Amino acid sequence: MSETAVLERIETLSRTVRQLETRVEELETHEDLRDLEKAITENGSQPLVPWDQAKALLDLD
């Protein structure tokens, strides 16, 4: 295989990897949205927790 062919193959593989990375990120985003929608459905009738209280509960101060 010539050097040019090898470089073209590497470029093709790099493009494919970038596309796959993008697709995985999209799938993760969709999964996150499904999780969020599920949490909203399960907890929708409960009162909201003020941010300051949530930070304290999660020890984020």
LOGUZA-876658 format. One line per field, with one value per residue: residue number from 1; chain; x, y, z of N, C-alpha, C, CB in turn. Coordinates in Angstrom, 3 decimals. Glycine has a CB too. Example, Ala and Ser with C-alpha at 12.3 -4.5 7.8 and 13.67 -1.06 7.14 Angstrom:
BEGIN
k 1|2
c A|A
neast 13.190|12.850
nnorth -5.690|-2.250
nup 7.800|7.080
caeast 12.300|13.670
canorth -4.500|-1.060
caup 7.800|7.140
ceast 13.200|12.900
cnorth -3.300|0.030
cup 7.800|7.870
cbeast 11.308|14.084
cbnorth -4.473|-0.598
cbup 9.046|5.725
This chain:
BEGIN
k 1|2|3|4|5|6|7|8|9|10|11|12|13|14|15|16|17|18|19|20|21|22|23|24|25|26|27|28|29|30|31|32|33|34|35|36|37|38|39|40|41|42|43|44|45|46|47|48|49|50|51|52|53|54|55|56|57|58|59|60|61
c A|A|A|A|A|A|A|A|A|A|A|A|A|A|A|A|A|A|A|A|A|A|A|A|A|A|A|A|A|A|A|A|A|A|A|A|A|A|A|A|A|A|A|A|A|A|A|A|A|A|A|A|A|A|A|A|A|A|A|A|A
neast 0.850|0.612|2.157|0.476|-2.014|-2.143|-2.216|-4.631|-6.369|-6.016|-7.055|-9.717|-10.456|-10.094|-12.083|-14.314|-14.128|-14.514|-17.163|-18.424|-17.857|-19.355|-21.915|-22.122|-22.058|-24.469|-26.263|-25.810|-26.761|-29.469|-30.132|-29.703|-31.728|-33.978|-33.741|-34.077|-36.715|-38.054|-37.534|-38.864|-41.476|-41.820|-41.438|-42.939|-45.201|-44.269|-43.166|-40.987|-37.481|-35.760|-32.831|-30.662|-31.197|-31.050|-28.335|-27.158|-28.163|-26.889|-24.343|-22.829|-21.882
nnorth -1.167|2.171|5.201|7.413|6.154|4.991|7.279|8.385|6.405|6.578|9.144|8.691|6.849|8.476|10.397|8.769|7.963|10.450|10.940|8.826|9.493|11.843|10.781|9.099|11.041|12.330|10.255|9.953|12.404|12.159|10.049|11.265|13.185|11.527|10.406|12.722|13.454|11.231|11.543|13.944|13.153|11.241|12.792|15.039|15.950|16.703|19.297|21.972|22.297|24.905|26.427|27.132|25.506|22.989|22.943|22.899|20.456|18.703|19.151|21.145|23.603
nup 0.000|-0.872|0.416|0.161|-0.060|2.434|4.070|3.184|4.032|6.800|7.218|6.478|8.452|10.702|10.272|10.478|13.152|14.415|13.648|14.958|17.613|17.834|17.485|19.742|21.756|21.151|21.694|24.437|25.310|24.623|26.303|28.768|28.631|28.584|31.137|32.655|31.928|32.946|35.688|36.147|35.641|37.671|39.952|39.683|41.110|43.524|45.746|44.684|45.443|46.932|45.458|47.189|49.386|48.175|47.414|49.954|50.929|49.195|49.844|48.505|49.073
caeast 0.000|1.457|2.055|-0.736|-3.165|-2.159|-2.683|-6.061|-7.064|-5.971|-8.013|-11.050|-10.681|-10.232|-13.419|-15.273|-14.045|-15.165|-18.599|-18.859|-17.812|-20.523|-23.112|-22.143|-22.456|-25.898|-26.974|-25.725|-27.670|-30.824|-30.310|-29.845|-33.059|-34.944|-33.637|-34.692|-38.154|-38.526|-37.488|-39.937|-42.725|-41.884|-41.385|-43.644|-46.188|-43.583|-42.776|-39.604|-36.556|-34.970|-31.454|-29.793|-31.452|-30.516|-26.878|-26.821|-28.460|-25.898|-23.031|-22.148|-21.465
canorth 0.000|3.369|6.156|8.198|5.307|4.860|8.561|8.502|5.463|7.174|10.254|8.090|6.300|9.607|10.954|7.810|8.059|11.712|10.739|7.941|10.274|12.721|9.944|8.684|12.223|12.523|9.203|10.285|13.523|11.622|9.255|12.238|13.774|10.504|10.342|13.941|13.339|10.220|12.148|14.939|12.404|10.602|13.765|16.247|16.432|17.129|20.715|22.247|22.621|26.097|26.118|27.206|24.318|21.843|22.982|22.471|19.024|17.989|19.574|21.855|24.959
caup 0.000|-0.971|1.519|-0.092|0.268|3.896|4.614|2.874|4.918|8.141|7.209|6.461|9.790|11.615|10.031|11.031|14.612|14.803|13.489|16.034|18.848|17.798|17.682|21.149|22.521|20.913|22.428|25.854|25.534|24.593|27.521|29.846|28.519|29.025|32.592|33.179|31.745|33.892|37.022|36.218|35.742|38.987|41.043|39.261|42.073|44.739|45.691|44.296|46.525|46.575|45.098|48.366|50.178|47.427|47.541|51.298|51.023|48.393|50.336|47.423|49.513
ceast 0.900|1.222|0.793|-1.976|-3.296|-2.690|-4.168|-6.880|-7.113|-6.982|-9.437|-11.398|-10.867|-11.611|-14.491|-15.286|-14.730|-16.680|-19.154|-18.863|-19.022|-21.789|-23.236|-22.575|-23.953|-26.717|-26.952|-26.679|-29.109|-31.111|-30.497|-31.232|-34.136|-34.937|-34.300|-36.208|-38.757|-38.568|-38.607|-41.274|-42.886|-42.013|-42.194|-44.625|-45.546|-43.181|-41.297|-38.774|-35.776|-33.493|-30.533|-29.965|-30.881|-28.995|-26.441|-27.044|-27.403|-24.471|-22.199|-21.695|-19.985
cnorth 1.235|4.287|7.003|7.412|5.149|6.142|8.770|7.599|6.005|8.307|9.722|7.539|7.409|10.245|10.058|7.866|9.335|11.582|9.861|8.670|11.195|11.937|9.484|9.858|12.480|11.497|9.476|11.417|13.033|10.810|10.180|12.858|12.791|10.390|11.553|13.872|12.328|10.802|13.171|14.238|11.816|11.609|15.028|16.797|16.915|18.600|20.858|22.588|23.852|25.729|26.136|25.971|23.072|21.793|22.478|20.962|18.181|18.323|20.219|23.255|25.090
cup 0.000|0.229|1.376|0.293|1.786|4.535|4.353|3.797|6.344|8.234|7.245|7.846|10.821|11.486|10.651|12.550|15.093|14.705|14.609|17.379|18.941|18.079|19.135|22.029|22.366|21.691|23.929|26.193|25.564|25.850|28.719|29.825|28.953|30.544|33.242|33.074|32.721|35.299|37.190|36.390|37.142|40.124|40.767|40.272|43.362|44.621|45.308|45.525|46.099|46.377|46.312|49.251|49.489|47.534|48.914|51.466|50.296|48.798|49.242|47.819|49.579
cbeast -0.969|1.174|3.303|-0.814|-3.028|-0.740|-1.885|-6.330|-6.371|-4.545|-7.807|-11.129|-9.513|-9.142|-13.674|-14.943|-12.569|-14.673|-18.902|-17.953|-16.513|-20.630|-23.068|-20.746|-21.651|-26.212|-26.353|-24.292|-27.491|-31.031|-29.099|-28.773|-33.318|-34.620|-32.169|-34.169|-38.473|-37.622|-36.122|-39.953|-42.769|-40.653|-39.957|-44.359|-47.186|-42.340|-43.042|-39.541|-35.597|-35.106|-30.955|-30.091|-32.957|-30.943|-26.355|-27.648|-29.853|-26.093|-22.280|-23.053|-22.047
cbnorth -0.005|4.131|7.060|8.615|3.919|4.538|9.718|8.140|4.084|7.693|11.144|6.966|5.400|10.649|11.122|6.389|8.029|12.879|10.111|6.705|11.094|13.425|8.718|8.156|13.458|12.426|7.826|10.666|14.596|10.759|8.312|13.328|14.232|9.128|10.251|15.172|12.937|8.967|12.812|15.833|11.286|9.751|14.141|15.981|15.344|16.244|21.403|23.397|21.418|27.190|27.101|28.482|24.156|21.916|24.409|23.251|18.735|18.305|18.389|21.945|25.294
cbup 1.224|-2.291|1.572|-1.567|-0.408|4.433|4.011|1.391|4.897|8.471|5.966|5.397|10.198|11.346|8.513|10.562|15.082|13.914|12.124|16.106|18.925|16.446|16.747|21.592|22.069|19.412|22.132|26.235|24.448|23.346|27.747|29.735|27.089|28.386|33.018|32.431|30.306|33.854|37.267|34.952|34.684|39.206|41.315|38.010|42.380|45.006|47.057|43.269|46.853|47.675|44.056|49.175|50.419|45.945|47.309|52.322|50.442|46.932|50.918|46.225|50.865
